[in-house]
Structures are given as structure tokens and as C-alpha cells.
Amino acid sequence: LSAPFQLARFCPGFADIAPVPLSDRPTPVRAEPGLARALGLGALLVKREDLSSRVYGGAKVRNLEFLLGAAERAGARGVVTLGAAGSHHVLTTAIFARARGLAVRAVLFPQPSTREVEENARILPALGVEVWCLRSLLAVPWAWWRARRRPLGGALPHVIAPGGTSPLGVLGAAEAFLEVVTLLEAGEVPRPECVVVPAGSGGTLAGILAGRALVASDLEVIGVRVVPRVVVGPLRVRRQARRALALLEALGAPALVPAAPGWISDAAGPGYARPTDEADRWTRVTQAEAGFRAETTYTGKALAALARPALRGRRVLFWNTFSAVDPVLPTVPHRIRGA
Ligand SMILES: Cc1ncc(COP(=O)(O)O)c(C=O)c1O
């Protein structure tokens, strides 16, 4: 059973955005001395967002607690979202929306071939997702416009932003940050100096910055850009955090200003989902030293960034965003609400 949402303590109107419980909250924080040594860090803690669900974990489950809560409150019969062909966000949305009886439409744009691309090609149709596979990135604006306006299950679908990154969606990571603060305050884990997070759409990082502002934490929060520069940057992330805090303020939380994130921008390699030798190497070392898996699009590149001279000797909390488990799919088709 999941713990109550801690965000409720900060906003009297929290019930208005009632998230649905999907994750095993709180996720643990574990010390990894072997991997810390290999990376040259003073200490390494890992926020195990990979363990957020036994069905399919990862950081995106958090966003969906809020986003599917909103869809259900709006009486939606289906949801539509957008992502790269190998998107974990799209896969996570499909799994949890279908489990809650919602139809799903997914608009997918091409990316380099990875294990995730094959996984999505196999699993999304098996879940009954209406998949729109685009041939080019150029087709995205028109397809995304149409996908939001074409009925699904007899009504217009509820829109879930790419990456689940909206002011509401990023509250999932804010909640997860509050869990870290609870452990620190109880003295259950040693205090890190900084939190390091892979930044794709930047939503996880924005949510952490919002959570940090809520509790007036002085932990430094650092994003590792793993996508091209045009997709994400520290200013955009800070704006996302500001919008999330504005949403909470409308629910009665105090008015707060998020800090700017620290930023590592040279770990993305040749492009989105193109592995780097470093990411490959640190994915293998992580498995050997700490026993959790990484992939080379997001977490592998962020782990590789931990080995950079700028972080040498520092006490780091790494935000592990990639599911520890392959998706566990139901053996019977899900019921579609209203079908
Ligand atoms: C495993 C993993 N890590 C990190 C990210 C990036 O998170 P965000 O889009 O919140 O920046 C993603 C995004 O899909 C992801 O799948």
C-alpha cells in the first residue's frame, strides 16, 4: 500500500487534483559505496525511482498518478500522448492508462533503433493502443494536432503532454523529492551535497526543483542534458518548475520561486538515443557494482556524467529514472471504459 501524498501537507486544496495511487511510495534511497568508488565520488546515494512499480517502474509512473487522476476527474474515456518510438513515457502511459480502463492513442516519431523501440512495437499493440507511427519528425506538429482532435472511445481524448511534462505531471517528482527530505530529516540516509538527474523533457528535474522550493532545501540540483540542446535547457526547466509551483499556489500553497538548476550539457553525445562509449561503459559498471540496470539513452549518459572531474569527491544523490523491471503485461485484455 502506498503512503499518503506528502504534497497534501503544503496545499490545503490538494484534494482538487486528487492523484490516483499507481506507485509503491515511498521509493527507497540506497547507498552504493562500490559504484561511488568506481566513479570517483565522495559518496553515492541512489533514489530508486526504478522501483516505483512492480508492473513497470521508473520516474514516469509518478507523473501518471497526477495525469491519470486528472483524466479520470474529467470523465475521459481515453488519453493521447506523444513521444519517440522508444519512449518509456509512452509505454508507461499505455500500461497504466489501460490498467485503469482508458483507451490510449500514441503518436510516435522515429528515433535510432534501440531495445525500447522494439519493445514498444511489440507491447503497445498488445495493449490495444492505437499507435500512429510517423515517418519523420517533420510530421509531428500536424499529427499531434489531429491526434488530439480525433475522438477515441466515443469522445475526445484527454491530452497527456510529451514526457508527461506539464505543471501537473511534474508534481510526481516533487512528491518523490519530499520523500528524500523525509529520510534526510529522520537521519536515515547521510546527507548528499547535490542531486543529479537526467534531463530529457526536463519534467523530472522541474518537479524536483519545485519540491526543493516547497521545503526550502539547500541541496544543489543538477540536470544532465541527454537530448539535443533545442529540446531542453535550464531556463525552460526553471519555467516548468515555476508553473508547477503556481499550480500549487492556486491550491493554497505559499508563493515560491524555484532555484535555477545546475546544468551538465556535454554528456548527450551525438544525439538523442545514440549511445556513447561512456554511457555504455557506466551502464555495465553500474550493473556490476550496484546491481541495478541502466539504459544508454537517459540514465547511462547521466551516470557517465557522474564520473566527470566537476563531481569528483562530491556526495551525490543520483535519481534513477529507468524501470528496474520489464513490463508485466496482463494475460487478458483490459476493459476499455465506456466501450
Ligand atoms: C528512463 C528515463 N530517464 C529520464 C527521462 C527524462 O525525464 P524527463 O523527460 O522528465 O526529463 C526519461 C524520459 O522519458 C526516461 O524514460
PDBQT file of the ligand as one rigid body, heavy atoms in Angstrom, charges set to zero:
ROOT
HETATM    1  C1  LIG A 401      14.469   6.376 -18.183  1.00  0.00    +0.000 C 
HETATM    2  C2  LIG A 401      14.255   7.835 -18.361  1.00  0.00    +0.000 A 
HETATM    3  N1  LIG A 401      15.033   8.678 -17.680  1.00  0.00    +0.000 NA
HETATM    4  C3  LIG A 401      14.910  10.010 -17.804  1.00  0.00    +0.000 A 
HETATM    5  C4  LIG A 401      13.970  10.567 -18.652  1.00  0.00    +0.000 A 
HETATM    6  C5  LIG A 401      13.899  12.049 -18.784  1.00  0.00    +0.000 C 
HETATM    7  O1  LIG A 401      12.953  12.545 -17.925  1.00  0.00    +0.000 OA
HETATM    8  P1  LIG A 401      12.321  13.985 -18.213  1.00  0.00    +0.000 P 
HETATM    9  O2  LIG A 401      11.599  13.864 -19.522  1.00  0.00    +0.000 OA
HETATM   10  O3  LIG A 401      11.399  14.172 -17.067  1.00  0.00    +0.000 OA
HETATM   11  O4  LIG A 401      13.422  14.932 -18.275  1.00  0.00    +0.000 OA
HETATM   12  C6  LIG A 401      13.122   9.739 -19.377  1.00  0.00    +0.000 A 
HETATM   13  C7  LIG A 401      12.135  10.330 -20.275  1.00  0.00    +0.000 C 
HETATM   14  O5  LIG A 401      11.388   9.698 -20.941  1.00  0.00    +0.000 OA
HETATM   15  C8  LIG A 401      13.264   8.334 -19.232  1.00  0.00    +0.000 A 
HETATM   16  O6  LIG A 401      12.492   7.490 -19.909  1.00  0.00    +0.000 OA
ENDROOT
TORSDOF 0
